[in-house]
C-alpha cells in the first residue's frame, strides 16, 4: 500500500477508480508565520473561546480535508459554544454531531486520519476523555512508530480542562500529565485568545496527533485584539509573558493570568522582579527557554492547578535540575492543586492556586 506525500494516512491503491473518495496527495500544510509582537495589520477583539472558533473556521475554509466531530458540536455549537455556527457554514458532513461515545469519537478520528482527512475531535470535558484513553495511547500515539514512519495521524483532540465551573467530578480535572507521559502525543494549552487561534491552526496542520487543552476559566475571562489573518503559534515554543531578573515563574493555561498579576504586585510592593514563562507547549517542552530563564534569575517556582504529585511541574523541576542546576541559588518551589479529587461548588476556590498561594510560593523561592 502506498502513502500520501507526507505519510499522513495511506493513499488509495485504486485512486483512479474511486474518484472523489480517493486520497492521493497530502494537503498543503505550509505554516503561516507572523511576528505577533510586531503585527500591525487588521485585528478583531476575541475571547479565548472565540479564538478557538476563529482558528477552526479558518482551517475548515483553508483545507477541505479538515473535519470537526464530537458531541453536540454541530447543531448546538459544542457545550461551550466553541464550534457555534460552523455547521451552518460548512455543513453536517464537515462539522459532525456524534453519539455520546468518546472512544468511538477518537477511534473514528484515527480512521479518518489514516484515510487522509484531518479530524478535529472534541471531548466535552477532559474528565470525559477516559473512555478514549486506550484509543489515544494504544493507537493514535503509537501509529508512527508502529508503521516505522509509513503512517502518521494528523488529528487533533480538543479538551476543555481545569476548574472554572465549580462542577462535580469529571468536569474539572487537569490530567495533562497523563497525556504528556505518552510518546507520540503532542500537548499544547493556550492562555490567551491570540495563542488559542494560532495553536489550533498549528495543531490542525501538524502531521502527528495533538491534544489541545483549553482552560475553561479563560474561555470568556478577557478579550484582546487578535490578527484577522490566518497564522500559527509554533508547537514546542514557550512564551515569556513578563521579563524579570530575580525569579522565574513557570506556568501554563489558566494559571498564567494569576501568575502575571502576582508578578506585578511583587514588583510594586516588594521590588521583586518576576519573569513569567507561559510554557504553552507541554509536550514537547521548550527546554531551552526554561533553562535560559533560570540561568538568568537563579531561582524558580512552578504553578499549575493539577495535583502536585507527578504533575508536569515535576518535569519542569527535573528539567531545571538537568539543564541549570549550578545556576540555582535555592530549591525550586511548586504551587499546585492538591492531591485530591477536584471539589465542587465554592470549595473549588480553595483547591485552585490563587494569588495568595502563588505569592507565597514565589517568596519562598526568593527568600530561601
N, C-alpha and C positions, 0 to 999 in steps of 0.2 A: 504493500500500500504506500502511496506517495503522501507527502505532507505539503502543507501550504508553505509559502516562501519563507516565513519566519518560524516554521514549525508549530504554528498555533492551530492545533487541531489537524485532522487528516484531510487531505484532498480526496475528492471522489474519484474512484478508479474509472468510472464511466461518465466523466463530466460532460462529454459531448452529448450523451444520450439523455441526461437528466435535466437539461435546461436550467431554469432559474433556481432549482433546488441544489445545484452543484456549487461547491465552494472550492474554487481552483486558484485563488490568489489571495494573499494577505491584504487586508485593508491598510490604507495609509495611516501609519501611526506616528508621523512626524510630530515633534513636540513644538508647541508654541511657547517660546521663551521670551519673557519681557522682564525688564528691571522694575519690579513693583515699587521700589523706593523712589525711582526717578520718573515713573509713569505720569504723564500729564495729559493723556487723552481722555475721551469721554468716560464718565463713570456713572454708576447708579447706586442709590442707597439701598443696601440689603442687610437683612439679618442673617444669622448663620444658616438657618433652615432655608432661607431664600437663596443663599449662596449654593447650597446643595442642589436645589431645584434648578437654578440657572445653569450650573455645571452639567447636570443631567440633560437639560433641554438642548444645550449647545452640542453635546456629544451625540445625542439622538439625531439631531439635524445634520451633523457632520458625517456620520458613519451609519449606513443602513444596516450594518451587522449588529449594532447595539440594540439590545432589548432590555426592558426593565420588567421584573417579575416579583411577586410577593402577595401577601395577604392584604387585600383592600387597596393596593397601590393604584388601581385604575379608577374605578367609579368614585371611591371616597378620597383618593389622593393620599393614601397612607395614614397611619394612626396619628402622625404629627404633621400631616399635610405636606410632606416633603416632595411628593410627586403630584401635587394638585394640578389639574388641567392638562397634564401631559398626555393622558389617554385621549382627551378631546383633540389634541393637536396631532398625535401620531397614530392613533387608532388602537384597538384592542389586541392586534397582533404584535405590536411593539411594546405596549405597556399592558402587562398581562396580569389579571387577577387570578390568584391560585387558591386551592383549598388550604385550610389551616393544617399544614404539614411541613414543618421546617426541613426535615430530612429530604422530603420529595422536592422542595424548592431548590435546595443546594444540589441534590443529585441531578435534577433536571438542568441546572446551570452547568454542571460538569459536562453533561451530554451535549448541550448547546455549544459550549466552548470547543469541545472535540470536533464538532461539525462545522466549525469556522465562524460561529457567532461570538459576540462579546456581551454576555449576560451581566446584568447588574441586579443581584438579588437583594431583597430587603428582609431582614429579621425585624419584627415589630419592636422587640426589646432584646438586649444581649442575653438576658436570662432565658429567653425562649429559644436560644440557639443550641441548647444542649442536645436536642434530638438530632441536630445536623452535625454534631461534632465528629462522628465517625466518617461521614462523607468528606468533611473538610480535611481531617488529618490522614485518613487512610487512602484517599483518592486525590482530592484537589492538591494537597501539599506534596504528594508523592509522584504525581504523573510525570514530571520532567525527569526525575531520577529513574523511575520505573522503566521508562521508554528510552533511557540513555540519550535524552535530549531530542528524541524524534518528535515528541508531542509536548506542547505547552498548553496551559489553560488560561487564556486571557479572560478572567472573570473577576467580578467584584462582589463582595458581600458587605452590605451596609448594616451597621448595628447601632441604634441609639443605645447609649450606655450611661451608667452612673446615676447619681441622685438628681433630685430636682422636682420630683412629683410626689414625694412622700408616700409612695405606694408600698404594698406588701411584697413579699419575696417574688422573684422572677422579673421584677420591673426596675430594679435599681442597682443591679450588680455591676461591678467593674472587674471583669475577668480577663483583662488584656494579657496578663502573664501566661495564661493557658495557651493563647494563640501565638504569642511571641516565642514560646518554647518550641514551636513546631517548625523545623526546617522546611522551606518551600513555601511558607506563607509570608507575605509582607503585611505589616500592620501600621496604619497611619491614623492620626487623630487631629483634627483641626481645632483651633481655639479662636479663630476669627472668621468672619464671613469671606474675606479675601482668600484665606487658606482653604476654606471649605470648597469654594468653587474650583480652585486650582488643583487641590488634591484629588477631588472627584475626577477631573479630567485626566490627571496623571494616572490614576488607578485604572480607569477605563482603557487607556492606551497601553498599559503595561502588559507584557506577554505572559505574566505569571499571576496567580491568584493574589488579590489584595483585599484585606479586610479594612474597611473604613469605619472607624469608631467615632460616632457623632455624640458629643456631650449634650444631653438633654437640657441641662441647666443653662446652656448658652444658646439654645435654638432661637430664642427671641429676647435674649438679655440686652442686646445693644445692636445698633446698626453702624455701618461705616460705608464710605464710598469705595466701590469695587469696580475695577475696569470692566467696561461692557464687552470688550473683545474676548475671544477665547484665549486661554493661557493655561499653563500647567505650573504647579509647585512641585519641584523635584522630590521624589521619594528618597529618603536617606539623608536629607539635609535639615538640621535643626535651625532655629531662628533665634538670634539674640534679641530679645524684646527690649531689654534695657541694659546698657553697658555699665559696668561698675568695676571697682578696684579692690574692694575689701572682702567680698564673699560671693561665691557662685550659688545661685538658687536654680535647681533644675526641676522642671515640671512639664506638664502637658495637659491638654484637654481643659476641663472646667476649672482645674486648679490654677491655671495660668493667670486669670484675672485677679483673684485674691492675692496671688503672689506678687503681681505688679503693684497692687495697692499697698501691700505691706512694705515693699521696697521703697515706694515714695514716702511713706510715713517714717521709716527708719532713717532715710536721708534727711528729712526735715527735722525730726525730733532728736535723733541720736547721732547724726553725722556719719552714719554707716552707708557706704556706697555699695549697693547690692546689684550684682549682674544677674539678670533673669534670662534663663535659656529655656525656650519652649522647644522640646525635643521634636514635636510634630510626627516624626517617624520613629516608632518603637522597634520596628524590625524592617530594614536594618537600622541600627543605631548610628548616629553621627559621632563616631568615636573621636575624630579629630577636634570637633568643636567642644566636646566635653573636656578633653584633655587640655586644649588651649586655654579654656576659661579658667580651669583650676590652676594651671601653671601661672596664670596672671594674678589670681586672687589669693591662692594658698589655702583657702577654706571653702567648704561646700556644704550645702543642705539639699535634700530632695523632698518634694512634696507631691503626693498623689492620693486619691480618695479610695483606691483599692486597699484591701487588707495589707498589713505590713509584711508578714512572713512570706518569703519567696516572691515578693512583688517585683515589678520591673525596676523599682527604686533600688532593690538589692543588686540588680545587674549594673545599674549606673554606678553604685558604690564600688563594685568589683572592677568596673572599667577604670574608675579613677585610681584604684589601687594598682592596677596593672600599668597604666599609662602615665600617671603623675604622682606616684606615691611620695617621692622625695621632695615634692613641692608642697606637700600638705603640712600645715602648721597645727592642725587639730583634727580629731576624728570627724568624719562626715556624719551629719545628723539626718534623721528621716522624720517627716511629719506625714502621717498616713491615716487611712481609715483603720478601724480596729479589727482584730481577728475574730469577728463575729459576723453573722448574717446582718445585712443592712436593715436597721429597724425602720418601722413605718411611722407615719404621722410626724409630729414635732420632734421625735427622738432623732430623726434624720439630721437635724441641725447640729446635734452633738456628735454625731458619727463623722460627718464630713469635715475635712480640715478647714477651719475658719481662720480669720485673721489673727486672733489671739494665739492659737497654737502654732501657726506659721511663724509669727513674730518670735515666739519663744524658741522655736527650732533654729531660726537664723541666729538669734542672740547666743544660743548655746554653742553654735559653731564659731562665732566670733570671739566669745569670751573665754573659750576653753584654753 
